[in-house]
Amino acid sequence: MMIAFSKSLVAANLLTFMLPFEALAETCEPSNSFFNMPLLFAIALIGATVGGLLARQRRGELARLNDQLRQINAALRRQAKIESYAPTLSYAPVSRVSEADVVVDPRKEQLLASLRTGKNFLRNQEPDKAFAEFKAAFELAQNLGDHIDEKKAARGLGASLQRQGKYREAIKYHSKVLEIAKRAGEDSGSTEAYGAIADCYTELGDLERAGKFYDKYIARLESD
């Protein structure tokens, strides 16, 4: 019996030396290692992590936007002048065309008429017709070199497009209000333009840009 046991012990030792070390190591590795995880499961885990980070970022943007809107409402309550070519906006002061203006050039008369008609179309919920009137007024104002009425027409164009849901085109004309104001050195209407641009970016889902323009809008409201 002792001879048989000795042979078994010798055979076991020989097997230990004959087997590759890799094979022996494999028997010691845990079976639930991350590196043995199925590839699709690993990808899904990474995707869920990234999605969670983006969702938290989005919630942060929405919270900041909500805070900005509260600031806007508080600032507006401190002001009495609130209306514009865009009646559905909670801010947007009206700039009335003075009936006392002395009209000499017939093109000026047509310009003022187009502005009035455009405003009426907007109030009657006909933004497409309003756009045509404001466009005519815009071109006449440019030909006359009338920066004040050019800016009013640009505001009307922006509001008309905004009411039609054409937000990117609306941003173009609201931005023109700012360009004209800078060129003419007269910034009336700029506050409302910042707010309207912010509204458009909000509708487009670009909350980061919307936030930047709301910041400018709030700053001007508080300084006015």
C-alpha positions in Angstrom: 0.0 0.0 0.0 2.9 2.4 0.9 4.4 1.8 -2.6 1.1 2.7 -4.3 0.8 5.9 -2.2 4.3 6.9 -3.1 3.7 6.4 -6.8 0.5 8.6 -6.5 2.4 11.4 -4.8 5.2 11.3 -7.3 2.6 11.5 -10.2 0.9 14.5 -8.6 4.2 16.4 -8.2 5.1 15.6 -11.8 1.7 16.9 -13.0 2.3 20.2 -11.1 5.6 20.8 -12.9 4.3 19.7 -16.3 1.2 21.9 -16.4 1.8 25.5 -17.7 1.6 28.2 -15.1 -1.1 30.0 -17.1 -3.4 26.9 -16.7 -2.8 26.9 -13.0 -3.5 30.6 -12.7 -6.8 30.3 -14.6 -8.1 28.1 -11.9 -7.5 30.9 -9.4 -9.2 33.7 -11.4 -12.7 34.7 -10.2 -15.3 33.9 -12.8 -17.1 37.3 -12.5 -14.3 39.6 -13.5 -15.3 42.8 -15.3 -13.0 41.9 -18.2 -15.0 38.7 -18.8 -18.2 40.7 -18.8 -20.2 40.4 -22.1 -19.2 43.2 -24.5 -22.8 44.4 -25.1 -23.5 44.6 -21.4 -20.3 46.7 -20.8 -21.4 49.1 -23.6 -24.8 49.4 -22.1 -23.4 50.2 -18.7 -21.1 52.9 -20.2 -24.1 54.4 -22.2 -26.3 54.5 -19.1 -23.6 56.4 -17.2 -23.1 59.0 -20.0 -26.9 59.3 -20.3 -27.2 60.0 -16.6 -24.6 62.7 -16.7 -26.3 64.4 -19.7 -29.7 64.2 -17.9 -28.2 65.9 -14.8 -26.7 68.6 -17.0 -30.1 69.2 -18.7 -31.8 69.4 -15.3 -29.2 72.0 -14.3 -29.9 74.1 -17.4 -33.7 74.0 -16.8 -33.3 75.0 -13.2 -31.1 78.0 -14.2 -33.6 79.0 -16.9 -36.5 78.8 -14.4 -34.6 81.0 -12.0 -33.9 83.5 -14.8 -37.6 83.6 -15.7 -38.5 84.4 -12.0 -36.0 87.2 -12.1 -37.6 88.5 -15.3 -41.1 88.5 -13.8 -39.8 90.3 -10.7 -38.1 93.0 -12.8 -41.2 93.4 -15.0 -43.4 94.0 -12.0 -41.2 97.0 -11.2 -41.9 98.4 -14.6 -45.0 99.9 -16.1 -44.1 100.0 -19.8 -44.7 96.5 -21.1 -46.1 95.7 -24.6 -44.7 95.3 -28.1 -45.3 94.1 -31.6 -45.5 90.6 -30.1 -48.5 90.7 -27.7 -48.1 87.2 -26.5 -44.7 87.9 -25.0 -44.9 89.0 -21.3 -42.4 91.8 -22.0 -41.9 93.9 -25.1 -42.7 97.6 -24.8 -44.6 99.2 -27.6 -43.0 101.9 -29.6 -45.8 104.0 -30.9 -45.5 105.9 -34.2 -46.2 109.5 -33.5 -49.2 110.9 -35.5 -47.6 114.3 -35.1 -44.8 113.4 -37.4 -44.6 115.8 -40.4 -44.5 113.7 -43.5 -42.8 115.3 -46.4 -41.5 112.4 -48.5 -44.3 110.2 -49.8 -42.0 107.2 -49.1 -42.0 108.2 -45.5 -45.8 108.2 -45.5 -45.8 104.8 -47.0 -43.3 103.6 -44.4 -45.4 104.7 -41.5 -48.5 103.2 -43.1 -46.8 99.9 -43.5 -45.7 99.9 -39.8 -49.2 100.6 -38.6 -50.7 98.0 -40.9 -48.2 95.4 -39.8 -48.9 96.0 -36.2 -52.7 95.6 -36.8 -52.1 92.3 -38.6 -50.1 91.0 -35.7 -52.8 92.0 -33.2 -55.4 90.2 -35.4 -53.3 87.0 -35.4 -52.2 87.3 -39.0 -48.4 87.2 -38.8 -47.9 86.2 -42.5 -49.6 89.4 -43.6 -47.8 91.4 -41.0 -44.5 90.1 -42.3 -45.2 91.4 -45.8 -46.0 94.9 -44.4 -43.0 95.0 -42.1 -40.7 93.8 -44.9 -41.9 96.7 -47.1 -41.4 99.1 -44.2 -37.9 97.7 -43.6 -36.8 98.2 -47.2 -38.3 101.7 -47.3 -36.5 102.7 -44.1 -33.2 101.4 -45.5 -33.6 103.4 -48.7 -34.4 106.5 -46.6 -31.6 105.9 -44.2 -34.1 106.0 -41.4 -32.5 104.0 -38.6 -35.3 104.4 -36.1 -38.0 103.1 -38.4 -35.6 100.5 -39.8 -35.2 99.1 -36.3 -39.0 99.2 -35.7 -39.6 97.2 -38.9 -36.9 94.7 -38.0 -38.6 94.2 -34.6 -41.9 93.6 -36.5 -40.3 91.1 -38.8 -38.8 89.2 -35.9 -42.1 89.1 -34.1 -44.0 88.0 -37.2 -41.6 85.1 -37.8 -41.6 84.2 -34.2 -45.4 84.0 -34.2 -45.2 81.6 -37.2 -42.8 79.3 -35.3 -39.8 80.3 -37.6 -37.5 80.8 -34.7 -34.1 80.8 -36.5 -35.3 83.4 -39.0 -36.8 85.4 -36.2 -33.4 85.4 -34.4 -31.9 86.9 -37.6 -34.2 90.0 -37.5 -34.1 90.4 -33.7 -30.3 90.4 -34.0 -30.7 93.1 -36.6 -32.4 95.3 -34.0 -29.2 95.1 -32.0 -27.0 95.7 -35.0 -29.0 98.8 -36.0 -29.0 100.1 -32.4 -25.2 99.8 -32.2 -24.7 101.4 -35.6 -27.1 104.3 -34.9 -25.9 104.8 -31.3 -29.5 104.6 -30.1 -30.4 101.5 -28.1 -34.2 101.7 -27.7 -35.7 98.2 -28.3 -32.5 96.4 -27.5 -33.8 95.1 -24.2 -36.8 93.5 -25.9 -34.6 92.1 -28.6 -32.5 90.2 -26.1 -35.6 88.8 -24.5 -37.1 87.7 -27.9 -33.8 86.0 -28.9 -33.8 84.2 -25.6 -37.4 83.0 -26.2 -36.5 81.8 -29.7 -33.5 79.8 -28.4 -35.7 78.3 -25.7 -38.2 77.2 -28.3 -35.4 75.6 -30.3 -34.2 73.7 -27.2 -30.9 75.5 -27.0 -31.1 76.4 -23.3 -27.4 77.3 -23.0 -27.7 80.2 -25.6 -31.2 81.1 -24.2 -29.6 81.5 -20.8 -27.0 83.8 -22.0 -29.5 86.1 -23.7 -31.8 86.0 -20.7 -28.9 87.2 -18.6 -28.4 90.2 -20.9 -32.2 90.8 -20.9 -32.3 90.7 -17.0 -29.3 93.0 -16.7 -30.9 95.6 -19.0 -34.3 95.4 -17.2 -32.6 96.0 -13.9 -30.5 99.0 -15.2 -33.4 100.7 -17.1 
